Amino acid sequence: MSSQHEQHGEHGAHAHSGLRALPSSLNAPDVLVAWRRRALLVAALFALLTLPFAYSNEGRNHILRAYLMGYMTAFNFAGGALALLMLQYVSGGKWGLLLRRPLEAMTRTLPLVALLFVPILVPRIGGFLYQWVRYPDAASTNQAYANHLITHEQALTAGFKRPILNPHAMIVEYCIIYAVLFTLMFLLNRWSLERDADPASGTRASYERWRTRFENLSGPGILVYVILMTMGAIVWIKSLDVTWYSSIWGLQFLVAQGYAVLALGILSVVLLSRHEPMKTLLRTTEQHDLGKLAFAFVMLSIYLCFAEFLIIWSGNLPDEIPWYLNRIHGGWWTICTLDFVCHWLVPFCLLLSRDLKRSKRKMIWLTCFMIFARLVDMFWLIEPNFSDSAGNLHIAGNLGMLAYITVPITLLALWSAYYITQLMRRPLVATNDPHLEEIMEPEHAY
């Protein structure tokens, strides 16, 4: 291994006659400037389209719910990228070399994602979303129950969960979550550049030193991230219905993050492969491997969600079954079916195809479809938590529901522009990586 790496030249050892040469420039292509400009235009356009909904109480409520949906989708991209980046450092594999720079760029959007949640921390705004913010103490909760604003079960459950679900605790939890995520993001991104600039780059000693450093951080980091992400998912989404509980909720969100991040990561790499340096780097072999990894996350998502549904439905427990009934009755069966078809059935069936996983054009369409499916799933998770929508999907004549289109697109377009900006700030190829030589072999070598 050492002798192989010592043969490397300026870009990590490609003087070997059997290897393809890296492009002279490893920087992001200039086309990203146009991509960022388009993303900002989309964000501005859909922000303007959202304004008319703010002139009615119902419209404002839907804007806030849609805002939470957009925030959670952006958090899934940024936080999920951090988890997947750490997973790659622990597990290894040449697929990580292709996704490393896009994943790092996604993690560096965490400051923007953290800023997006600040309005929800304001009690007057958060009170429209969370019962425990609207009624933060026992007296206000009892008064709401006396006025028939909440049910007896909601009042009782809120009392049990108040040590965790209260406005002050949410601020503390928010600070803890992002303080840890910022620390992990900073170290992983800083060390990545330092490793490429290591004077001993290409030697066995350099590889082992950096591998040990990344693994020592990423191993415990994954465990800490899972705990913090579970806490965030419970507080930000599950607590919209204080009576709902699930022991597998955090793991479902973790897998859903991997699902979404892989879709966006593959989309980014394939689009970038139209230009150098990713055009040289991305072989059909590695694209196929990424497709298989995405297929694994699709299957795992199906297993976790269906297993939970099957256990609860077959048990017919009165404390748990209403959560599903609210998402099936009153027109919600259409959204439930759409979620199943888009989120699981279509990706599962299409990713079975070897030819599709090796086609750039088809993978672009499929990954875009998978990102759309994540938005459908977030809508199905969030909207039925509210009394006016639980078991009653009222789209016809309710223009405020269009906020579920305009607001998430606004936030995600803004996030995408920042993601592209971060992607432009670093070379797209990590040169001090033992898998670089393998990827630079001709395709026929496999």
C-alpha positions as CSV (number, residue, x, y, z in Angstrom):
1,M,0.0,0.0,0.0
2,S,2.8,2.4,0.9
3,S,4.7,1.9,-2.3
4,Q,1.5,2.5,-4.3
5,H,0.8,5.8,-2.6
6,E,4.4,7.0,-2.9
7,Q,4.1,6.7,-6.7
8,H,1.5,9.5,-6.6
9,G,2.4,12.9,-8.1
10,E,0.9,16.4,-7.7
11,H,-2.7,15.3,-7.4
12,G,-2.3,12.2,-5.2
13,A,-0.3,9.8,-7.3
14,H,-1.4,9.7,-10.9
15,A,2.0,9.4,-12.6
16,H,1.3,5.6,-12.9
17,S,1.0,4.8,-16.5
18,G,-2.1,2.7,-16.1
19,L,-4.2,5.4,-14.4
20,R,-6.2,8.2,-16.0
21,A,-5.0,11.7,-15.3
22,L,-6.8,14.1,-13.1
23,P,-7.9,17.4,-14.7
24,S,-5.5,20.3,-14.3
25,S,-8.1,22.1,-12.1
26,L,-10.0,20.4,-9.3
27,N,-12.2,23.4,-8.5
28,A,-16.0,23.4,-9.0
29,P,-17.1,24.4,-12.5
30,D,-18.2,27.9,-13.3
31,V,-21.7,26.6,-14.1
32,L,-22.5,26.6,-10.4
33,V,-22.7,30.4,-10.4
34,A,-25.7,30.1,-12.8
35,W,-27.2,27.3,-10.7
36,R,-27.0,29.5,-7.6
37,R,-28.6,32.5,-9.4
38,R,-31.5,30.3,-10.5
39,A,-32.0,29.0,-7.0
40,L,-32.1,32.6,-5.6
41,L,-34.6,33.6,-8.3
42,V,-36.8,30.6,-7.4
43,A,-36.7,31.5,-3.8
44,A,-37.7,35.1,-4.5
45,L,-40.5,34.1,-6.8
46,F,-42.1,31.6,-4.4
47,A,-41.7,34.0,-1.5
48,L,-43.8,36.5,-3.4
49,L,-46.3,33.9,-4.2
50,T,-46.6,33.1,-0.5
51,L,-47.5,36.7,0.5
52,P,-51.2,36.5,-0.4
53,F,-51.8,33.6,2.0
54,A,-50.7,35.8,5.0
55,Y,-53.8,37.9,4.8
56,S,-56.0,35.3,6.5
57,N,-55.8,33.5,9.8
58,E,-56.1,30.1,8.1
59,G,-53.4,31.1,5.5
60,R,-51.0,32.2,8.2
61,N,-51.5,28.9,10.1
62,H,-50.7,27.0,6.9
63,I,-47.6,29.2,6.3
64,L,-46.2,28.3,9.7
65,R,-46.9,24.6,9.3
66,A,-45.3,24.7,5.8
67,Y,-42.4,26.6,7.2
68,L,-41.8,23.8,9.7
69,M,-42.0,21.3,6.9
70,G,-39.4,23.3,4.9
71,Y,-37.1,23.7,7.9
72,M,-37.2,20.0,8.7
73,T,-36.4,19.1,5.1
74,A,-33.4,21.4,5.2
75,F,-32.3,20.0,8.5
76,N,-32.6,16.5,7.1
77,F,-30.2,17.4,4.3
78,A,-27.6,19.2,6.5
79,G,-27.8,17.0,9.6
80,G,-28.2,13.8,7.5
81,A,-25.1,14.8,5.5
82,L,-23.1,15.1,8.7
83,A,-24.2,11.6,9.8
84,L,-23.5,10.1,6.4
85,L,-20.1,11.7,6.3
86,M,-19.2,10.3,9.7
87,L,-20.6,6.9,8.6
88,Q,-18.3,6.9,5.6
89,Y,-15.2,7.7,7.7
90,V,-16.0,4.8,10.0
91,S,-17.0,2.3,7.3
92,G,-14.6,3.3,4.4
93,G,-15.4,2.7,0.8
94,K,-14.6,4.5,-2.4
95,W,-18.2,5.8,-2.7
96,G,-17.3,8.3,0.0
97,L,-14.6,9.9,-2.1
98,L,-17.2,11.0,-4.7
99,L,-19.7,12.3,-2.1
100,R,-17.2,13.8,0.3
101,R,-17.2,17.4,-1.0
102,P,-21.0,17.5,-1.6
103,L,-21.5,16.1,1.9
104,E,-19.1,18.6,3.5
105,A,-20.8,21.4,1.6
106,M,-24.2,20.2,3.0
107,T,-22.9,20.2,6.5
108,R,-21.6,23.7,6.2
109,T,-25.2,24.9,5.7
110,L,-26.0,24.0,9.3
111,P,-25.6,27.7,10.4
112,L,-28.4,28.7,7.9
113,V,-30.5,25.8,9.1
114,A,-30.1,26.8,12.7
115,L,-31.1,30.4,11.8
116,L,-34.2,29.2,10.1
117,F,-35.5,27.7,13.3
118,V,-35.1,30.9,15.3
119,P,-38.6,32.3,14.4
120,I,-40.2,29.1,15.7
121,L,-38.5,29.7,19.1
122,V,-40.5,32.9,19.5
123,P,-43.4,31.8,21.8
124,R,-46.0,33.8,19.9
125,I,-45.1,32.0,16.7
126,G,-44.4,28.6,18.2
127,G,-47.7,28.8,20.0
128,F,-49.5,28.4,16.7
129,L,-47.7,25.0,16.2
130,Y,-47.2,23.5,19.6
131,Q,-49.9,23.0,22.2
132,W,-47.2,23.0,25.0
133,V,-45.9,26.4,23.9
134,R,-49.5,27.8,23.7
135,Y,-50.3,26.4,27.1
136,P,-46.9,26.3,28.8
137,D,-48.0,25.6,32.4
138,A,-50.5,23.6,34.3
139,A,-52.9,26.5,34.9
140,S,-53.1,27.5,31.2
141,T,-53.5,23.8,30.2
142,N,-56.3,23.3,32.7
143,Q,-58.0,26.4,31.5
144,A,-57.7,25.3,27.9
145,Y,-59.3,22.0,28.8
146,A,-62.1,23.7,30.7
147,N,-62.8,25.8,27.6
148,H,-62.9,22.6,25.4
149,L,-59.8,23.8,23.4
150,I,-58.0,20.5,24.1
151,T,-59.1,17.1,25.1
152,H,-58.6,15.5,28.6
153,E,-56.0,13.1,27.1
154,Q,-54.0,16.1,25.6
155,A,-54.1,17.9,28.9
156,L,-53.1,14.8,30.9
157,T,-50.2,13.9,28.5
158,A,-49.0,17.5,28.4
159,G,-48.6,17.4,32.2
160,F,-46.5,14.2,32.0
161,K,-44.2,15.5,29.3
162,R,-43.9,19.1,30.5
163,P,-40.3,18.7,31.9
164,I,-39.2,18.1,28.3
165,L,-41.9,19.9,26.3
166,N,-41.9,23.5,27.4
167,P,-40.6,26.7,25.8
168,H,-37.5,27.0,28.0
169,A,-36.5,23.4,27.5
170,M,-36.9,23.8,23.7
171,I,-34.4,26.7,23.7
172,V,-31.9,24.7,25.8
173,E,-32.3,21.6,23.5
174,Y,-31.9,23.8,20.4
175,C,-28.6,25.3,21.8
176,I,-27.3,21.8,22.8
177,I,-28.1,20.2,19.5
178,Y,-26.6,22.9,17.3
179,A,-23.5,23.4,19.5
180,V,-22.6,19.8,19.1
181,L,-23.4,19.7,15.4
182,F,-21.4,22.8,14.8
183,T,-18.4,21.3,16.6
184,L,-18.6,18.1,14.5
185,M,-19.0,20.0,11.3
186,F,-16.1,22.3,12.0
187,L,-13.7,19.5,12.9
188,L,-14.6,17.3,10.0
189,N,-14.4,20.1,7.4
190,R,-11.1,21.5,8.8
191,W,-9.4,18.1,9.0
192,S,-10.4,17.3,5.5
193,L,-8.5,20.3,4.1
194,E,-5.6,19.7,6.4
195,R,-5.3,16.1,5.2
196,D,-5.1,17.2,1.6
197,A,-2.4,19.7,2.6
198,D,-0.4,17.2,4.6
199,P,3.3,17.3,3.5
200,A,3.4,13.5,3.9
201,S,0.4,13.0,1.6
202,G,0.3,9.7,-0.2
203,T,2.3,7.7,2.4
204,R,1.1,4.9,4.6
205,A,1.9,6.9,7.8
206,S,-0.2,9.8,6.6
207,Y,-3.1,7.6,5.7
208,E,-3.1,5.8,9.0
209,R,-2.8,9.0,11.0
210,W,-5.8,10.7,9.4
211,R,-7.9,7.5,9.3
212,T,-7.4,7.1,13.0
213,R,-8.3,10.7,13.7
214,F,-11.5,10.7,11.6
215,E,-12.6,7.3,13.0
216,N,-12.0,8.4,16.6
217,L,-14.3,11.4,16.1
218,S,-16.9,9.9,13.8
219,G,-17.6,6.7,15.9
220,P,-18.7,8.6,19.0
221,G,-20.0,11.4,16.8
222,I,-22.6,9.1,15.2
223,L,-23.8,7.9,18.6
224,V,-24.1,11.5,19.8
225,Y,-25.8,12.6,16.6
226,V,-28.4,9.8,16.8
227,I,-29.3,10.9,20.4
228,L,-29.5,14.6,19.5
229,M,-31.4,14.0,16.3
230,T,-33.9,11.8,18.1
231,M,-34.4,14.5,20.7
232,G,-34.9,17.1,17.9
233,A,-37.3,15.0,15.9
234,I,-39.4,14.4,19.1
235,V,-39.5,18.1,20.1
236,W,-39.9,19.5,16.6
237,I,-42.3,17.0,14.9
238,K,-43.6,14.3,17.2
239,S,-44.7,16.8,19.9
240,L,-47.1,18.5,17.5
241,D,-49.4,15.8,18.8
242,V,-48.5,15.5,22.5
243,T,-50.4,12.2,22.8
244,W,-48.3,10.3,20.2
245,Y,-45.3,8.3,21.1
246,S,-43.1,5.9,19.3
247,S,-39.9,4.1,20.3
248,I,-38.7,3.9,16.8
249,W,-39.4,7.5,15.7
250,G,-35.7,8.6,15.9
251,L,-34.5,5.7,13.9
252,Q,-37.1,6.3,11.2
253,F,-36.0,9.9,10.9
254,L,-32.3,8.9,10.8
255,V,-33.0,6.5,7.9
256,A,-35.2,9.1,6.2
257,Q,-32.3,11.5,6.4
258,G,-30.0,9.0,4.7
259,Y,-32.6,8.5,2.0
260,A,-32.9,12.2,1.3
261,V,-29.1,13.0,1.5
262,L,-28.2,10.1,-0.8
263,A,-30.8,11.3,-3.3
264,L,-29.4,14.9,-3.2
265,G,-25.8,13.7,-3.1
266,I,-26.2,11.4,-6.2
267,L,-28.1,14.2,-8.0
268,S,-25.2,16.6,-7.2
269,V,-22.5,14.3,-8.4
270,V,-24.3,13.3,-11.6
271,L,-25.0,16.9,-12.5
272,L,-21.4,17.9,-11.7
273,S,-20.2,15.0,-13.9
274,R,-21.2,17.0,-16.9
275,H,-18.2,19.1,-16.2
276,E,-14.7,18.6,-15.0
277,P,-13.3,17.5,-12.6
278,M,-16.2,15.2,-11.7
279,K,-16.6,14.2,-15.4
280,T,-13.3,12.4,-15.1
281,L,-13.8,11.1,-11.5
282,L,-17.3,9.6,-11.8
283,R,-17.3,6.2,-13.5
284,T,-20.3,4.0,-14.2
285,T,-19.0,1.6,-11.6
286,E,-19.2,4.1,-8.7
287,Q,-22.5,5.5,-9.9
288,H,-23.9,2.0,-9.8
289,D,-22.6,1.6,-6.3
290,L,-24.3,4.8,-5.2
291,G,-27.5,3.6,-6.7
292,K,-27.3,0.3,-4.7
293,L,-26.6,2.3,-1.5
294,A,-29.7,4.4,-2.1
295,F,-31.7,1.2,-2.7
296,A,-30.6,-0.1,0.7
297,F,-31.9,3.0,2.4
298,V,-35.2,2.7,0.5
299,M,-35.6,-0.9,1.8
300,L,-34.7,0.0,5.3
301,S,-37.2,2.9,5.3
302,I,-39.9,0.5,4.1
303,Y,-39.1,-2.0,6.8
304,L,-39.1,0.4,9.7
305,C,-42.2,2.3,8.8
306,F,-44.2,-0.8,7.8
307,A,-43.1,-2.7,10.9
308,E,-44.3,0.1,13.2
309,F,-47.6,0.4,11.4
310,L,-48.2,-3.4,11.4
311,I,-47.5,-3.7,15.2
312,I,-49.8,-0.7,16.1
313,W,-52.5,-1.7,13.6
314,S,-52.6,-5.3,14.7
315,G,-52.5,-4.4,18.3
316,N,-55.4,-1.9,17.8
317,L,-54.3,0.1,20.8
318,P,-56.6,3.0,21.5
319,D,-53.6,5.2,22.6
320,E,-51.8,4.8,19.3
321,I,-54.2,3.9,16.5
322,P,-55.8,7.4,16.3
323,W,-52.5,8.8,14.9
324,Y,-52.9,6.6,11.8
325,L,-56.7,7.1,11.6
326,N,-56.1,10.9,11.4
327,R,-53.8,10.2,8.3
328,I,-56.2,7.7,6.6
329,H,-59.7,9.1,7.0
330,G,-61.3,12.2,5.5
331,G,-59.5,12.2,2.3
332,W,-56.1,11.5,3.8
333,W,-56.0,8.1,2.2
334,T,-55.1,9.8,-1.1
335,I,-52.1,11.4,0.4
336,C,-51.2,8.2,2.3
337,T,-51.3,6.2,-1.0
338,L,-49.3,8.9,-2.8
339,D,-46.7,8.8,0.0
340,F,-46.5,5.0,-0.3
341,V,-46.2,5.1,-4.1
342,C,-43.7,7.9,-4.3
343,H,-41.7,7.3,-1.2
344,W,-41.3,3.5,-1.4
345,L,-42.9,1.7,-4.4
346,V,-41.5,3.7,-7.3
347,P,-37.9,4.0,-6.0
348,F,-37.8,0.4,-4.9
349,C,-39.0,-0.9,-8.2
350,L,-36.8,1.4,-10.3
351,L,-33.6,0.9,-8.3
352,L,-33.9,-2.8,-8.9
353,S,-32.9,-2.1,-12.5
354,R,-29.1,-2.3,-13.1
355,D,-29.4,-0.3,-16.3
356,L,-31.2,2.6,-14.6
357,K,-28.6,2.8,-11.8
358,R,-26.0,3.2,-14.6
359,S,-27.8,5.8,-16.6
360,K,-27.1,9.4,-15.6
361,R,-30.2,10.9,-17.1
362,K,-32.5,8.3,-15.4
363,M,-30.8,8.8,-12.0
364,I,-31.3,12.5,-12.2
365,W,-35.0,12.1,-12.7
366,L,-35.2,9.4,-10.0
367,T,-33.3,11.3,-7.4
368,C,-35.4,14.4,-8.0
369,F,-38.5,12.2,-7.6
370,M,-37.1,10.9,-4.3
371,I,-36.6,14.4,-2.9
372,F,-40.2,15.2,-3.9
373,A,-41.3,12.0,-2.1
374,R,-39.6,13.2,1.1
375,L,-41.7,16.4,0.9
376,V,-44.9,14.4,0.5
377,D,-44.0,12.3,3.5
378,M,-43.2,15.4,5.6
379,F,-46.6,16.9,4.7
380,W,-48.3,13.6,5.7
381,L,-46.5,13.7,9.0
382,I,-47.1,17.3,9.9
383,E,-50.5,18.5,8.7
384,P,-52.8,15.9,10.3
385,N,-51.5,16.8,13.8
386,F,-53.7,19.9,13.8
387,S,-57.4,19.7,14.8
388,D,-58.7,21.4,11.6
389,S,-56.9,18.8,9.4
390,A,-56.9,15.6,11.5
391,G,-59.0,13.1,9.5
392,N,-60.2,16.0,7.3
393,L,-58.1,16.8,4.2
394,H,-59.8,20.0,3.0
395,I,-57.9,21.1,-0.1
396,A,-60.8,22.2,-2.2
397,G,-61.5,25.8,-1.7
398,N,-58.6,26.2,0.8
399,L,-56.0,28.3,-1.0
400,G,-53.9,28.4,2.2
401,M,-52.9,24.8,1.6
402,L,-50.9,26.0,-1.4
403,A,-48.4,27.4,1.2
404,Y,-47.3,23.7,1.5
405,I,-45.9,24.2,-2.0
406,T,-44.7,27.8,-2.0
407,V,-43.1,27.9,1.5
408,P,-41.0,24.7,1.3
409,I,-39.8,25.6,-2.2
410,T,-38.8,29.1,-1.0
411,L,-36.8,27.6,2.0
412,L,-35.2,24.8,0.0
413,A,-34.3,27.1,-2.9
414,L,-32.6,29.5,-0.4
415,W,-30.8,26.5,1.2
416,S,-29.8,25.2,-2.2
417,A,-28.2,28.5,-3.1
418,Y,-26.2,28.4,0.1
419,Y,-25.3,24.8,-0.5
420,I,-24.0,25.7,-4.0
421,T,-22.0,28.5,-2.5
422,Q,-20.3,26.2,-0.1
423,L,-19.7,23.6,-2.9
424,M,-17.8,26.3,-4.8
425,R,-15.4,27.1,-2.0
426,R,-13.4,23.9,-2.1
427,P,-11.9,21.6,-4.7
428,L,-14.3,18.8,-5.6
429,V,-11.7,16.1,-5.2
430,A,-10.1,15.0,-1.9
431,T,-6.6,14.1,-3.2
432,N,-5.1,12.5,-0.1
433,D,-7.3,9.5,-0.2
434,P,-6.3,5.8,-0.7
435,H,-9.3,5.2,-2.9
436,L,-8.4,7.9,-5.5
437,E,-6.0,5.6,-7.3
438,E,-8.6,2.9,-7.6
439,I,-11.2,5.3,-9.0
440,M,-8.7,6.7,-11.5
441,E,-8.2,3.2,-13.0
442,P,-9.9,2.8,-16.5
443,E,-13.4,1.5,-16.4
444,H,-12.5,-1.7,-18.2
445,A,-10.4,-2.7,-15.2
446,Y,-13.6,-3.9,-13.7
